[in-house]
Amino acid sequence: MPTPIQQPSQLFTTIATTLRNAAGLNLNVGSHADFTAAGAQAWVLIDFARNASGVRGADGRIAHVMTLSLQVIPALSASAFAACDLIAVLKNLITDNRWGLPGDQCDLPLNIDGLPSLLISADQQYKAWTLTFEQTLYLGPTLLDDPLGMPKFARTWEVSNIDDPDQYTALEG
């Protein structure tokens, strides 16, 4: 069973681990701060672009719609289209991937899009491609459990605010 996720930064870590371990890719993976220069291996730089709100999960957890970008800088010896080709491989890897996180806490990626881009680092410019996507995380405690561990429920037509745990009623057992 996957380990529950507690914070958005864990998504970064699990994506980086998956990309590093992907068979045949031979990538350097990190954040923009980790990138020094293009070299013998391609780089994938992971960045969070947004953390928007979404619809609560079925268990009442708060939804975090994360917009991520993966910027691909090809190896120095690679062809002009190497970054575009690597984006296609990454798109196939991203589609339907929850990165080993629990399914009730991590939705499948949506709105996957790849575009040519530039990476400017110090006085250098690198031709790159950026793959963006959204992935919803459900974090925090469930509304089904109160501090005593008693399951609770609420009917939308009986409460004024379905997101208010104080309006929930204990299940009868």
N, C-alpha and C positions, 0 to 999 in steps of 0.2 A: 504494500500500500504506500502511495507517495506521501512524503512528509508535508503536513499543512504549511501553507505560506502565510507569513505574518506581515510582510512589508513589500512594497513594490520593488525595492532593490534586489530582492531574491529572484525576480524575473530576469534581470540583467545577468546575474550569476548563472542561472540555469541555461539561458540562451548561449552565453559565452562557452560554457562547458560543452554543450551539445555541438556547437560549431567547431570547437577545438578537436573533439573526438570524432567528427564526421569522417568516415572512411574516404580516403582519396583526395580530400580537399587541401590538406597541408597549409593551413591558414594561421596567421598571427591574428589574435582577437583581443580587443580591448576597447578602451574609451579614447576620445580624442587626446586626452592627456598622456596616454601610453604611446601614441604614434610619434616617432622621431623622424623617419624618412622611409621612402620606398626601398625595398631590398629584394632579396632572392625569393621571398614568399609574399603572396598577396596579403593585404590587411583587410580586416572587417572591423570597423569602428561602430560600436553600439551606442546609441544615444536615446534618451527619453525626450520627446518633443512636447508632450502634453499629458496631463492627468485630469481627465474630465469626469464628471459624474455620469452615472448610468442608472438603470433600473435595478433595484435591489435583487439579490439572488432569491431563489425559491425558499431558502432557509433564513432569509432576512439580513444576510450580510450586505454591507455597503459595497456598491459597485464602483470600481475605478477603471475607466476606459483609458487605457494607456496607449498613446501614439508613440511608436518606436521608429527609429531609422537605423538602417544598417548601411554605412557608407563603405564601398568597396574600392580599394586602391590596388591596382594590379601590380604584380612583380615587375621590376625594371626590365627584365628580359621578355616580358609578355607582349603579345600583339596588341594593336590598338583596340581590338574588340574583346579583349580578355575580361575586362570588368563587366561588360554586358553579358558575356557568356556565364560568368560566375554569378551574376544576379539571377539568371535563369535557373541555375542549379540551386541557389538559396531559396528562390521562390518555391521550387518543388519541395524543399526541405521544410519551409515555413508552413505551407498549406497543410492543414489538419494536424498541427503540432502544438501540444500543450507543454512541451519541454519537461516532461516527467512530473509536472505539478498535478495536484488532485483535480479531477474534472469538475467537482462542485465549486472549485475556487478559481478555475482558469478556463475561459471560453476559448474556442478556436479562433485563430487570427482572421480578421476581416479587412477589406479594402486594401489589399496588397497591391502596391504600385511601384514600379521601377523607373527611374529617370536619370539621364546623364547629369553629372554635376562636376564641380571643381572642389578640390580640397586645397586651401591655402594654409600653409604651415610655415611660419617665419617668412622668409622671402622666396619660398618655393611654391609653385602651383603644380598640382597633380590632377591629371584627368581621372575622373572617378565616376562611379554610378552609385545612386542611393536608392535603396529599397525601403519603402515605408509601409507600415501596417498598424492596425489597431488590435489590441488584445485586452479583453476585460478580465480584471481580477476581482474577486469577492473577498474582502478582508474584514477582520474583526469578528466579534462574537455573533453567534446566531441569535435571532429573536425567539427561537423556540425554547431556549433555556434561560431561566432566570438564575440568580446567584445560588439558589437552593437546589437547582437541577430539576425544577418542576417544568414540564412542557406547558407552553402557553399557546393560545390562538386568538385570532380576532377575525370577525366578519366585516368586510369593507362596508357593508350597508348598516352596521351597528356602531361604527366608530367614526369620529370626525377626522382622525389622522392615522392612517394605517402604519405610518413610520414611527409612531409613538409607542414604545414598549409598555408604558404605564396604562395604555388602553387595552392591553391584551388580558385575557382571562385564563386562569389555570384550567387545564384539561381535567375532567373528572375521571377518576380511575377506579 
